[in-house]
Amino acid sequence: MHSLMDLRRLAITKPIYFYTPITRPLTCVTSTAQQSLQTQQDLQKQSPQPSLKQPECSNQNLVKLVSSILSKRSLDSSSCKELLPGLSPYEFDRLLLDARSNVNPKTALNFFYFASKSFKFQFTVRSYCILIRLLLVSNLLAPSRLLLIRLIDGMMPVLSVNNPTVRHLEIATVMADLNTVFEPGIGVQVADLLVHVYCSQFVNLGLSHAVDVFSLLGKKGIFPSLKTCNFLLSALVRANELQKSYEVFEMMSHGVSPDVFLFTTAINAFCKGGRIEDAIQLFSKMEKSNIAPNVVTYNNIINGLCRSGSLDEAFQLKEKMTEEGVKPTVITYSVLINGLIKSEKFDEVNFVLKEMSDGGLVPNEVIYNTLIDGYCKLGKISEALKIRNDMSSKGISPNSVTFNSLIIGFCRSGQMEHAEHLLKETLSRGLSVSEGVYASVIHLLCKESRFYSALCFTREMLFRNLRPRDDLLTKLFSGLCKDGKHLEATELWFKLSEKGFAPNTVTSNALIYGLCEAGNMKEAGRILKEMLARGLVLDRISYNALIWGCCKEGKVEEGFKLKEKMIKQGIHPEISTYNLLLLGLCNVSKVEEAVKLRDECMRNGVVSNIHTYGIIIDGYCKADKIKEAQNLFDKLVSEKVELNAVVYNTMIRAYGKNGNIMAAFKLRDDMRCKGIQPTISTYSSLIHGMCKTGLVEDARELLEEMKAEGLLPNAVCYTALIGGYCRLGQMDRVGNILQEMSSNNVQPNKVTYTIMIDGFCKLGNIEEATKLLNEMKEKGLVPDVVTYNVFAKWLCKEGRVEEAFKVCDHISGTGINLDEITYTTLIHGWSQPSAIKNEE
């Protein structure tokens, strides 16, 4: 901004375009006024209102009676009872108009209420309007306002043939017509009352009613006072009804002489609507009318210029206001600073802050928050924190805006710990937190797999009746299920529903899949039932999750029933659905049925993918049908199907398991030739196969080769190697492997400990095996029935059957179910001679 920043030296040497004369109309009155005019004409056709001419009344006695009753200081109810039975609404209307000069408004008001309540008498709209005007003439504003409100909201019995939705236009039309027979001066008061009531008491109907009334009256030459005009225009601008505000100001200009406040409000409307040129033209017109702009006027245009990116012009106008004797305020500088920050001109901000200080102005929390937010958006979180500290040192407490900006800044810079800590501090201070801030923190927590922390903040949102975003909920449900927190996830699902934030199908699918994956089909079914009750439609993913859950539990038939139900719902299964059913069949050793299902897919035009073939090959391998698996594999190769590492690893694992190491290595080499890099799973299968055939040292060398290729051995690889050494009874070598695992931060798992316990037991070292069992528990690894079976078997072989039974009693108490192997081991142990001898 070069010399612009030396604000005191900046001189305006020539008129700038603020003084450009208006060359086009600011706005044009559009559909709203035209529709009001049409409705008014329709009303005049429909509503048979009595004539405003003062008719000769044939029944002079009736005239005298009405005049006598309504002119008294108090209401004579007996005279009312004599009058009302023979009186029609239209007849009374004519009588009231004729006797208006003699009517006591308070008595007339009591008469209206008495007649309505005791005789269910329906007065015409005009009768009510006459009474309202009589009350206004007597300066009885409160009762006139209340009567108008009750007339509008339908609380008074009205004889009307018009639609209640246009009652506001009917009332305005009648009031305008009455202006010709009442004193003209009262018309301004009537307009004030009508506009004010619709703007305040009936704002729920929308300000369009107030605009319609204003427009209708204006066309008849009746305008509210300048104060009411300001009230109406301000209400429209506050409600962001900008187009209506332009139209209304145009009409106002024909009936009242705008003052500085009306001009300023209109200028603000143009600036809010992005019509800065119109705002500047109006500013020029205001000055030519010898109406001096005030500081609010200048601030509005400066804000409009800054929002449109015209910073140079904004600073020039700031100079002009100073020359005109209007002193800039903190708001003026706040607007300018905000403009500079949005344009990322942070260096120039210091000049503005210095000018403020020289002028005796101190930055407020709005300016500090603007600076903090600007720095946070640029990722300069350290600068933002400096501003926050300066803010506190000046005695200005950071508010919710400050904290929200800083939290978002920390999230953007990936500083999760700071964001989480600051969010907790914000909540502890009782400050409000925006949905966007919650979303940013929850998103980052989910990204870092800290799902429980994300859940805590989601609960905070619900406590404050804030709805979490659907995409975040989907991630959260998925993550909670992966962490095994299915109960918490289910509780959250129902809590969302209770709050009226029912999760959508995609989010619910994440929970259903997690429950099915964990084998909790009962809970998945409960969620499913609730989904249907709430009108959610199940999609393909919903059905696939349920099918997978059934198949995982071995209930493949239930899975097929779901597939049929899916088809009836008009959802055609894709290959992903069939793959789940194929996997279910293979897992229950029905590989031939799986092949038939695959053939059915092909006949139905459902194309198999590599996952389909991988499932069937794995099914053959698990059923020990290696030849069939190899045949299918060779067929895929000959048909040039693009294989992946999973398929190769399946075959390698099968050959390694049955000891055909040569075939396994041949496949590994074939992978490389095809450009498919061996994975950790590839090497773990090869190591396991080599150890099984006694080639433990070769397996050790393969582990080193694996490292050289950049693959870090995992617990499965090391466990396979440990198993090989245990078979050879080389437990000292096992210790070396454990040390290497520790140095690579690879922790032994349950299988590792079980194999080592078995190794020591084979050597008769039950004590060392016991130490390992205790160490396993200390590390939080819960021994399963396999571990205990290994331990019990060797205790029985040592003739320590009583101890074996104690071990089994212990595991029964922990909730682990004993299996057939356990009982066979114990029975066999009792029958051993050593056990009988020990018993004796």
C-alpha positions in Angstrom: 0.0 0.0 0.0 3.2 2.2 -0.2 2.5 5.8 0.9 -1.0 4.8 1.9 0.2 3.8 5.3 1.4 7.3 6.1 -2.2 8.2 6.8 -1.6 11.7 8.2 0.3 12.8 5.1 -2.2 11.5 2.6 -3.9 14.4 0.9 -6.9 14.2 -1.5 -5.8 16.5 -4.3 -8.8 15.9 -6.5 -12.4 15.0 -5.9 -12.8 11.2 -5.7 -15.8 9.3 -7.0 -17.9 9.8 -3.8 -19.2 12.9 -5.4 -20.2 11.3 -8.7 -23.8 12.3 -9.4 -26.4 9.6 -9.5 -26.9 8.8 -13.1 -29.4 5.9 -12.7 -32.1 5.2 -10.2 -31.0 3.5 -7.0 -33.6 0.8 -7.3 -36.9 0.2 -8.9 -40.1 -0.8 -7.1 -40.6 -4.4 -8.0 -43.1 -7.1 -7.5 -43.9 -6.5 -3.8 -45.6 -3.2 -4.4 -47.3 -4.3 -7.6 -48.7 -7.4 -5.9 -49.9 -5.2 -3.0 -51.7 -2.9 -5.4 -53.4 -5.8 -7.2 -54.5 -7.3 -3.9 -55.9 -3.9 -2.8 -57.9 -3.7 -6.0 -59.2 -7.2 -5.5 -60.2 -6.4 -1.9 -62.2 -3.4 -3.1 -64.1 -5.6 -5.5 -64.8 -8.4 -2.9 -65.5 -6.5 0.3 -68.9 -4.8 0.4 -67.8 -2.1 2.8 -70.5 0.6 3.6 -70.2 3.9 1.7 -68.2 6.7 3.3 -70.9 9.1 2.4 -72.9 10.2 5.4 -76.4 8.7 4.6 -79.7 9.9 5.7 -80.8 7.4 8.4 -84.4 6.5 8.1 -84.6 5.6 11.8 -83.8 8.8 13.7 -84.6 7.1 17.0 -81.9 4.5 16.3 -79.4 7.2 15.6 -80.2 9.0 18.7 -80.0 5.8 20.8 -76.6 4.8 19.4 -75.3 8.4 19.9 -76.7 8.5 23.4 -75.1 5.1 24.4 -71.7 5.8 23.0 -71.4 9.5 24.1 -71.8 8.7 27.8 -68.8 8.5 30.1 -69.8 4.9 31.1 -71.6 2.1 29.3 -75.3 1.6 30.0 -75.6 -2.2 29.6 -79.4 -2.2 29.7 -79.6 0.3 26.8 -77.2 -2.0 24.9 -79.4 -5.0 25.5 -82.3 -3.0 24.0 -80.3 -1.9 21.0 -78.3 -4.9 19.9 -80.9 -7.6 19.1 -82.3 -5.5 16.2 -79.0 -4.1 14.9 -77.0 -5.5 11.9 -73.2 -5.1 11.6 -73.5 -2.9 8.5 -76.2 -0.7 10.0 -74.1 -0.1 13.2 -71.1 0.7 10.9 -73.0 3.5 9.3 -74.3 4.8 12.6 -70.9 4.8 14.2 -69.4 6.7 11.3 -72.2 9.2 11.4 -72.0 9.7 15.2 -68.2 9.7 15.4 -67.8 13.3 16.5 -70.0 12.6 19.6 -68.5 9.2 20.6 -66.6 8.7 23.8 -63.8 6.3 22.7 -63.6 4.5 26.0 -67.3 3.9 26.1 -67.3 2.7 22.5 -64.4 0.3 23.3 -66.5 -1.1 26.2 -69.5 -1.4 23.9 -67.5 -3.4 21.4 -66.3 -5.9 24.0 -69.8 -6.1 25.6 -71.5 -6.7 22.3 -68.9 -9.3 21.2 -68.9 -11.3 24.4 -72.6 -11.1 25.4 -74.3 -11.1 22.0 -71.6 -12.7 19.7 -72.0 -9.5 17.7 -69.7 -9.4 14.6 -68.5 -5.9 13.8 -67.1 -5.0 10.4 -63.4 -4.4 9.8 -64.3 -0.7 9.2 -66.1 -0.4 12.5 -62.9 -1.6 14.3 -60.8 0.8 12.2 -63.1 3.7 13.1 -62.8 2.8 16.8 -59.0 2.6 16.5 -58.8 6.0 14.9 -61.1 7.5 17.6 -58.8 6.1 20.3 -55.8 7.6 18.5 -57.5 11.0 18.3 -58.0 10.9 22.0 -54.3 9.9 22.5 -55.3 6.5 23.8 -52.4 4.7 22.1 -52.2 1.6 24.4 -55.8 0.5 23.9 -55.7 1.3 20.2 -52.6 -0.8 19.8 -54.1 -3.7 21.7 -57.3 -3.6 19.7 -55.4 -3.6 16.5 -53.3 -6.6 17.6 -56.5 -8.5 18.6 -58.1 -7.7 15.3 -55.0 -8.9 13.3 -54.6 -12.2 15.3 -58.3 -13.1 14.9 -59.2 -12.7 18.6 -62.1 -10.3 17.8 -65.3 -11.5 16.0 -65.1 -9.9 12.6 -67.7 -9.8 9.8 -65.4 -10.3 6.7 -65.7 -12.0 3.4 -62.0 -11.8 2.7 -59.3 -14.4 3.2 -57.6 -14.0 6.7 -54.2 -14.2 5.0 -54.8 -10.8 3.4 -56.4 -9.2 6.5 -53.4 -6.8 6.8 -54.2 -5.4 3.4 -57.9 -5.2 4.2 -57.2 -3.2 7.4 -54.7 -0.9 5.6 -57.2 -0.2 2.7 -60.0 0.6 5.1 -57.7 2.9 7.2 -56.6 4.7 4.0 -60.2 5.3 2.9 -61.2 6.6 6.3 -58.5 9.2 6.0 -60.8 11.1 3.7 -63.5 11.6 6.4 -61.3 12.0 9.5 -58.8 14.7 10.2 -55.9 14.3 7.8 -53.3 14.7 10.5 -54.3 11.4 12.2 -53.2 9.5 9.1 -49.6 9.7 10.2 -50.4 8.2 13.6 -52.4 5.4 11.9 -49.6 4.6 9.6 -47.1 4.6 12.6 -49.4 2.2 14.5 -49.9 -0.2 11.6 -46.3 -0.4 10.6 -44.9 -0.6 14.1 -47.3 -3.4 15.1 -46.5 -5.5 12.0 -42.8 -4.9 12.5 -42.7 -5.8 16.2 -45.8 -7.8 17.3 -46.2 -9.9 14.1 -42.6 -10.2 13.0 -43.1 -14.0 13.0 -45.3 -13.5 9.9 -42.3 -11.9 8.1 -41.6 -8.2 7.5 -43.4 -8.5 4.1 -46.7 -7.7 5.8 -45.3 -4.5 7.1 -43.9 -3.7 3.7 -47.2 -4.4 2.0 -49.0 -2.1 4.5 -46.4 0.7 4.0 -46.6 0.4 0.2 -50.4 0.5 0.2 -50.6 3.5 2.4 -47.8 5.2 0.5 -49.7 4.9 -2.8 -52.5 6.8 -1.2 -50.2 9.5 0.0 -50.2 8.4 3.6 -46.7 8.0 5.1 -45.5 7.2 8.7 -43.4 9.6 10.6 -39.7 9.8 10.0 -39.0 7.9 13.2 -41.2 4.9 12.1 -39.6 5.0 8.6 -36.3 4.6 10.3 -37.7 1.8 12.4 -39.0 -0.1 9.4 -35.9 0.3 7.3 -33.6 -0.8 10.1 -35.8 -3.9 10.8 -35.5 -4.9 7.1 -31.7 -4.4 7.0 -31.3 -6.4 10.3 -33.4 -9.2 8.8 -31.2 -9.1 5.7 -34.3 -8.3 3.6 -32.1 -6.1 1.5 -34.1 -6.0 -1.8 -37.2 -5.0 0.2 -35.1 -2.3 2.0 -34.1 -0.8 -1.4 -37.7 -0.7 -2.6 -39.0 0.8 0.7 -36.3 3.5 0.9 -37.2 4.5 -2.7 -40.9 4.9 -1.7 -39.9 6.7 1.6 -38.0 9.3 -0.4 -41.2 10.4 -2.1 -43.1 10.9 1.2 -40.6 12.0 3.9 -37.4 14.0 3.9 -34.7 11.5 4.9 -32.5 12.5 7.8 -29.0 11.4 8.6 -30.3 8.2 10.2 -32.5 7.1 7.3 -29.7 7.8 4.8 -27.2 5.9 7.0 -29.5 2.9 7.2 -30.0 2.8 3.5 -26.3 3.2 2.8 -25.7 0.3 5.2 -28.2 -1.8 3.2 -26.4 -1.1 0.0 -23.1 -2.0 1.5 -24.4 -5.2 3.0 -25.8 -6.2 -0.4 -22.4 -5.5 -2.1 -23.9 -2.5 -4.0 -21.1 -0.2 -3.0 -21.5 2.1 -6.0 -25.2 2.7 -5.0 -24.0 3.4 -1.5 -21.5 6.0 -2.7 -24.1 7.7 -4.9 -26.5 7.9 -1.9 -23.7 9.3 0.2 -23.1 12.0 -2.4 -26.8 12.8 -2.6 -26.9 13.0 1.2 -24.1 15.6 1.2 -25.8 17.6 -1.6 -28.9 17.7 0.5 -26.8 19.5 3.2 -27.2 16.5 5.6 -23.8 15.9 7.3 -22.8 12.2 7.5 -22.1 11.0 11.0 -19.4 8.5 12.1 -21.8 5.6 11.5 -22.4 6.7 7.9 -18.6 6.8 7.2 -18.0 3.5 9.0 -20.7 1.8 6.9 -19.1 2.9 3.6 -15.6 2.2 4.8 -16.8 -1.3 5.7 -18.4 -1.7 2.3 -15.2 -0.6 0.5 -13.0 -2.9 2.6 -15.4 -5.9 1.9 -15.2 -5.1 -1.8 -11.4 -5.0 -1.7 -11.1 -1.3 -2.3 -8.7 -0.6 0.6 -7.2 2.5 -1.0 -10.6 4.2 -1.3 -11.5 3.1 2.3 -8.4 4.8 3.7 -9.1 7.9 1.6 -12.6 8.1 3.0 -11.1 7.8 6.5 -9.0 10.8 5.7 -12.0 12.7 4.4 -14.1 12.1 7.5 -11.2 13.5 9.6 -11.1 16.6 7.4 -14.8 17.0 7.8 -14.4 17.0 11.6 -15.8 13.5 12.2 -13.4 11.6 14.4 -12.7 8.0 13.6 -13.7 5.5 16.3 -12.4 2.1 17.4 -15.0 0.6 14.9 -13.5 2.6 12.1 -10.1 1.2 12.7 -11.5 -2.2 13.4 -13.0 -2.3 9.9 -9.8 -1.1 8.3 -7.7 -3.6 10.2 -10.1 -6.4 9.2 -9.8 -5.3 5.5 -6.0 -5.4 5.7 -5.9 -8.8 7.3 -8.3 -10.3 4.7 -5.8 -9.0 2.1 -3.0 -10.5 4.1 -1.3 -7.1 4.6 -0.2 -7.7 8.2 2.7 -5.3 8.0 0.4 -2.3 7.4 -1.7 -3.2 10.4 1.0 -1.9 12.7 0.7 1.5 11.1 -3.0 1.6 11.8 -2.5 0.4 15.4 0.0 3.2 16.0 -2.4 5.8 14.6 -5.1 4.5 16.9 -2.7 4.8 19.9 -1.6 8.3 18.9 -5.3 9.3 18.7 -5.9 8.0 22.3 -7.8 4.9 21.2 -7.2 1.4 22.6 -7.8 -1.7 20.5 -10.9 -3.6 21.8 -11.5 -7.4 21.8 -12.9 -7.2 18.2 -9.6 -5.9 16.9 -7.5 -8.4 18.9 -9.8 -11.3 17.7 -9.5 -10.1 14.1 -5.7 -10.2 14.4 -5.7 -13.6 16.1 -8.0 -15.1 13.5 -6.0 -13.6 10.6 -2.7 -15.1 11.9 -4.3 -18.4 12.6 -5.7 -18.7 9.1 -2.2 -18.0 7.8 -0.8 -20.8 10.0 1.2 -18.3 12.1 0.0 -19.7 15.4 2.9 -18.3 17.4 2.1 -14.7 16.3 -1.6 -15.3 17.2 -0.5 -16.4 20.7 1.6 -13.3 21.1 -1.5 -11.2 20.3 -3.5 -13.2 22.8 -0.9 -12.5 25.5 -0.8 -8.8 24.6 -4.6 -8.8 24.8 -4.5 -10.3 28.3 -1.8 -7.9 29.5 -4.1 -5.0 28.5 -6.8 -6.3 30.8 -9.0 -7.6 28.0 -10.1 -11.2 28.7 -10.1 -13.6 25.7 -13.6 -14.6 24.8 -15.2 -17.5 22.9 -14.2 -15.9 19.6 -10.5 -15.8 20.7 -10.5 -19.4 21.8 -12.4 -20.7 18.8 -9.9 -19.0 16.4 -6.9 -20.4 18.3 -8.3 -23.9 18.4 -8.9 -23.8 14.7 -5.3 -22.5 14.2 -3.9 -25.4 16.3 -5.9 -27.9 14.3 -4.7 -26.4 11.0 -1.1 -26.7 12.1 -1.7 -30.3 13.3 -1.0 -29.4 16.9 -3.6 -31.8 18.3 -2.5 -31.7 21.9 -2.7 -27.9 22.1 -6.1 -27.9 20.3 -7.5 -30.5 22.7 -6.2 -28.7 25.8 -7.5 -25.3 24.7 -10.9 -26.8 23.9 -11.1 -28.2 27.4 -10.1 -24.9 28.8 -12.8 -23.1 26.8 -15.5 -25.5 28.0 -14.3 -25.2 31.6 -14.6 -21.4 31.4 -18.2 -21.8 30.3 -17.6 -20.2 26.9 -19.5 -21.1 23.7 -17.8 -23.3 21.2 -18.8 -23.3 17.5 -19.8 -26.4 15.6 -16.9 -25.8 13.3 -14.4 -25.9 16.2 -15.8 -29.1 17.5 -15.7 -30.6 14.0 -12.1 -29.6 13.5 -11.0 -31.2 16.8 -13.0 -34.3 16.4 -11.8 -34.7 12.8 -8.1 -34.5 13.9 -8.7 -36.9 16.9 -10.3 -39.4 14.5 -7.4 -39.0 12.1 -5.0 -39.8 14.9 -7.2 -42.8 16.0 -8.0 -41.2 19.3 -11.6 -42.2 19.0 -12.5 -42.1 22.7 -11.4 -38.5 23.0 -13.4 -37.7 19.9 -16.4 -39.4 21.6 -16.1 -37.2 24.7 -16.2 -34.0 22.6 -19.1 -35.4 20.6 -21.0 -36.0 23.9 -20.2 -32.3 24.8 -21.8 -31.3 21.5 -24.9 -33.2 22.2 -25.1 -31.8 25.7 -25.2 -28.3 24.0 -27.7 -29.4 21.4 -25.2 -29.2 18.6 -25.4 -31.7 15.7 -22.1 -33.4 14.8 -21.4 -33.7 11.0 -22.5 -36.9 9.4 -19.1 -37.6 7.9 -17.4 -37.2 11.3 -20.0 -39.5 13.0 -19.3 -42.2 10.3 -15.6 -42.0 11.0 -16.2 -42.0 14.8 -18.5 -45.1 14.7 -16.1 -47.0 12.5 -13.1 -46.1 14.8 -15.0 -46.9 18.1 -15.9 -50.3 16.7 -12.3 -51.0 15.6 -11.2 -50.1 19.1 -13.7 -52.6 20.5 -15.9 -49.9 22.0 -19.1 -51.3 20.6 -21.1 -50.5 23.7 -20.1 -46.8 23.6 -20.8 -46.6 19.9 -24.3 -48.1 20.3 -25.1 -45.7 23.2 -24.0 -42.8 21.0 -26.3 -44.0 18.2 -29.3 -44.0 20.4 -28.3 -40.7 22.1 -28.2 -39.0 18.7 -31.7 -40.3 17.9 -33.0 -39.1 21.2 -31.7 -35.6 20.5 -33.4 -35.5 17.1 -30.1 -36.0 15.3 -30.8 -39.5 14.0 -27.7 -40.8 12.1 -28.2 -41.4 8.4 -27.9 -44.7 6.6 -24.2 -44.3 5.8 -23.4 -43.6 9.5 -25.6 -46.4 10.8 -23.9 -48.8 8.3 -20.6 -48.1 10.0 -22.0 -49.2 13.3 -23.8 -52.2 11.9 -20.6 -53.3 10.1 -18.6 -52.9 13.3 -21.1 -54.9 15.3 -21.3 -57.7 12.7 -17.5 -57.8 12.5 -17.4 -58.4 16.3 -20.1 -61.1 16.0 -22.7 -59.1 17.9 -25.5 -59.8 15.5 -28.2 -59.3 18.2 -27.1 -55.6 18.7 -26.8 -55.1 15.0 -30.4 -56.4 14.6 -31.6 -53.9 17.2 -30.0 -51.0 15.4 -31.5 -52.3 12.1 -34.9 -52.4 13.7 -34.6 -48.9 14.9 -33.4 -47.7 11.5 -36.4 -49.1 9.8 -38.7 -47.6 12.5 -37.2 -44.2 11.9 -37.8 -44.4 8.2 -34.2 -45.0 7.1 -33.8 -47.1 4.0 -31.3 -49.9 4.0 -28.9 -49.8 1.1 -26.4 -52.4 -0.3 -23.8 -51.6 2.3 -26.4 -52.2 5.1 -27.2 -55.6 3.7 -23.6 -56.5 3.0 -22.7 -55.8 6.6 -25.5 -58.0 7.9 -24.6 -60.8 5.4 -21.0 -60.6 6.5 -22.0 -60.8 10.2 -24.1 -64.0 9.5 -21.3 -65.6 7.5 -18.7 -64.8 10.1 -20.9 -66.6 12.7 -21.1 -69.6 10.3 -24.8 -68.8 9.6 -24.4 -68.8 5.8 -28.0 -69.8 5.2 -29.1 -66.6 7.0 -26.8 -64.7 4.8 -28.4 -66.1 1.7 -31.9 -65.2 3.1 -30.7 -61.7 3.4 -29.5 -61.7 -0.2 -33.0 -62.7 -1.3 -34.6 -60.0 0.9 -32.2 -57.5 -0.6 -33.3 -58.5 -4.2 -37.0 -58.1 -3.1 -36.2 -54.6 -2.0 -35.0 -53.8 -5.5 -31.3 -53.8 -4.6 -29.4 -56.1 -7.0 -26.4 -57.8 -5.3 -23.0 -56.9 -6.8 -19.8 -59.0 -6.7 -19.0 -57.5 -3.2 -22.2 -59.3 -1.8 -21.4 -62.5 -3.6 -17.8 -62.4 -2.3 -19.1 -62.3 1.3 -21.2 -65.3 0.7 -18.3 -67.1 -1.0 -16.1 -66.4 2.0 -18.8 -67.6 4.3 -19.1 -70.9 2.4 -15.3 -71.4 2.3 -15.1 -70.7 6.0 -17.5 -73.6 6.7 -15.6 -75.9 4.3 -18.2 -75.8 1.6 -15.8 -74.8 -1.2 -17.6 -76.8 -3.9 -20.8 -74.9 -3.1 -18.7 -71.7 -3.3 -17.6 -72.7 -6.8 -21.2 -73.3 -7.8 -22.2 -69.8 -6.5 -19.3 -68.3 -8.5 -20.6 -70.0 -11.6 -24.1 -68.7 -10.8 -22.7 -65.2 -10.7 -21.2 -65.5 -14.1 -24.5 -66.8 -15.5 -26.2 -63.7 -14.0 -23.7 -61.4 -15.6 -22.0 -60.5 -12.3 -18.3 -60.3 -13.2 -15.9 -61.9 -10.7 -12.9 -59.9 -9.6 -9.5 -60.8 -8.1 -11.0 -60.9 -4.6 -13.5 -63.6 -5.8 -10.7 -65.8 -7.1 -8.6 -65.2 -4.0 -11.5 -66.4 -1.8 -12.0 -69.6 -3.7 -8.2 -70.3 -3.9 -8.0 -69.7 -0.1 -11.0 -72.1 0.3 -9.3 -74.8 -1.6 -6.1 -74.4 0.4 -7.9 -74.5 3.7 -9.7 -77.7 2.6 -6.2 -79.1 1.7 -7.1 -79.2 -1.9 -3.8 -77.6 -3.1 -4.1 -79.2 -6.6 -7.5 -77.6 -7.3 -6.1 -74.3 -5.9 -3.1 -74.5 -8.2 -5.3 -75.4 -11.2 -7.4 -72.3 -10.7 -4.3 -70.2 -10.1 -2.7 -71.5 -13.4 -6.0 -70.8 -15.2 -5.9 -67.2 -14.0 -2.3 -66.8 -15.2 -3.2 -68.3 -18.6 -6.1 -65.9 -18.9 -3.8 -63.0 -18.1 -5.9 -62.0 -15.0 -3.9 -59.5 -13.0 -3.0 -61.2 -9.7 -2.2 -59.5 -6.5 0.0 -60.2 -3.5 -2.9 -61.6 -1.5 -3.5 -64.4 -4.1 0.2 -65.3 -4.2 0.5 -65.2 -0.4 -2.4 -67.6 -0.1 -0.7 -70.1 -2.3 2.7 -69.6 -0.7 1.1 -70.1 2.8 -0.5 -73.3 1.6 2.7 -74.8 0.2 4.7 -73.7 3.2 2.1 -75.4 5.5 2.4 -78.7 3.7 6.2 -78.5 3.5 6.6 -77.9 -0.2 9.2 -75.1 0.2 10.4 -75.3 -3.3 7.0 -74.5 -4.8 6.6 -71.7 -2.2 9.9 -70.0 -3.3 9.0 -70.5 -6.9 5.9 -68.5 -6.4 7.8 -65.8 -4.5 10.2 -65.5 -7.5 7.2 -65.4 -9.9 5.8 -62.5 -7.9 8.9 -60.5 -8.4 9.0 -61.2 -12.1 5.4 -59.9 -12.4 6.4 -56.7 -10.6 4.5 -57.7 -7.4 6.7 -57.0 -4.3 6.7 -59.7 -1.6 5.1 -58.5 1.6 5.6 -59.3 5.3 2.9 -62.0 4.9 4.9 -63.5 2.1 8.1 -63.9 4.2 6.2 -65.0 7.4 4.7 -67.9 5.4 8.1 -68.8 4.0 9.8 -68.6 7.4 7.0 -70.7 8.9 7.3 -73.3 6.2 11.1 -73.5 6.5 11.0 -73.8 10.3 8.4 -76.6 10.0 10.7 -78.6 7.8 13.7 -78.0 10.2 15.5 -75.4 8.0 15.6 -72.9 10.9 19.0 -71.4 10.1 17.9 -70.8 6.5 14.8 -69.2 7.9 17.0 -66.9 10.0 18.9 -65.9 6.9 15.6 -65.2 5.1 14.6 -62.9 8.0 17.8 -60.9 7.3 17.0 -60.8 3.6 13.6 -59.5 4.4 15.2 -56.6 6.4 17.5 -55.8 3.5 14.5 -55.3 1.3 13.1 -52.7 3.8 10.5 -54.9 5.4 10.5 -54.9 9.2 9.6 -58.4 10.5 6.5 -58.4 12.7 5.5 -60.6 15.6 4.2 -63.3 13.2 7.6 -63.6 11.5 9.5 -63.8 14.8 7.0 -66.2 16.3 7.5 -68.6 13.3 11.3 -68.5 13.9 10.9 -69.0 17.7 8.6 -72.0 16.9 11.4 -73.5 14.8 14.0 -73.1 17.6 11.5 -74.5 20.1 11.0 -77.6 18.0 14.8 -78.1 18.0 14.9 -77.5 21.8 17.3 -74.5 21.2 15.8 -72.3 23.9 19.0 -70.2 24.1 18.5 -69.1 20.5 14.9 -68.2 21.5 16.3 -65.7 24.0 18.4 -64.0 21.2 15.3 -63.6 19.1 13.4 -62.1 22.0 16.2 -59.5 22.4 16.0 -58.6 18.7 12.3 -58.2 18.9 12.7 -55.9 21.9 15.3 -53.8 20.1 13.0 -53.4 17.1 10.0 -52.6 19.4 8.1 -55.7 18.3 6.2 -57.2 21.2 5.6 -60.9 21.7 1.9 -61.9 21.3 -0.2 -64.6 22.8 0.9 -67.2 20.2 4.6 -66.3 20.9 4.2 -67.0 24.6 2.2 -70.2 24.0 4.9 -71.6 21.7 7.7 -70.7 24.2 5.7 -72.3 27.1 5.4 -75.4 25.0 9.1 -75.4 24.2 10.2 -75.2 27.9 7.6 -77.8 28.8 9.0 -80.2 26.2 12.4 -79.9 27.9 10.7 -80.6 31.3 11.4 -77.1 32.5 7.9 -76.5 33.9 9.2 -73.8 36.3 10.5 -71.6 33.3 7.2 -72.2 31.5 5.3 -71.1 34.7 7.4 -67.9 34.7 6.5 -67.2 31.1 2.8 -67.7 31.9 3.0 -65.2 34.7 5.0 -62.7 32.6 2.3 -63.1 29.9 -0.4 -62.0 32.3 1.7 -59.1 33.7 2.0 -57.7 30.2 -1.8 -57.7 29.8 -1.9 -60.7 27.5 -4.7 -63.0 28.6 -3.9 -66.7 28.0 -6.5 -68.6 26.1 -7.6 -72.2 26.2 -4.8 -73.2 23.8 -2.1 -71.8 26.2 -3.6 -73.5 29.2 -4.0 -76.8 27.2 -0.3 -76.8 26.4 0.5 -76.1 30.1 -1.9 -78.8 31.4 -0.7 -81.4 28.9 2.9 -81.2 30.1 1.9 -81.1 33.8 0.0 -84.4 33.2 3.0 -85.9 31.4 5.1 -85.0 34.5 2.5 -86.8 36.6 1.4 -83.5 38.2 -2.3 -84.1 37.4 -3.5 -82.3 40.5 -1.8 -79.2 39.4 -3.2 -79.6 36.0 -6.7 -79.7 37.5 -6.0 -76.6 39.5 -5.0 -74.8 36.3 -8.2 -75.9 34.6 -10.3 -74.8 37.7 -8.5 -71.4 37.4 -9.3 -70.9 33.8 -13.0 -72.0 34.3 -13.2 -69.2 36.9 -11.9 -66.6 34.4 -14.8 -67.3 31.9 -12.6 -69.2 29.4 -14.5 -72.2 28.1 -12.7 -75.5 28.3 -12.6 -77.5 25.0 -12.5 -81.2 24.1 -8.7 -81.2 24.1 -8.7 -80.0 27.8 -10.9 -82.8 28.9 -9.1 -85.5 26.8 -5.7 -84.3 28.3 -7.0 -84.5 31.9 -8.6 -88.0 31.4 -5.5 -89.2 29.7 -3.4 -87.8 32.5 -5.3 -89.7 35.2 -4.8 -93.0 33.3 -1.0 -92.6 33.2 1.0 -94.9 35.7 2.9 -91.9 37.0 -0.3 -90.2 38.0 -1.5 -93.4 39.8 1.8 -93.7 41.6 1.7 -90.0 42.7 -1.9 -90.6 43.9 -0.7 -93.5 46.1 
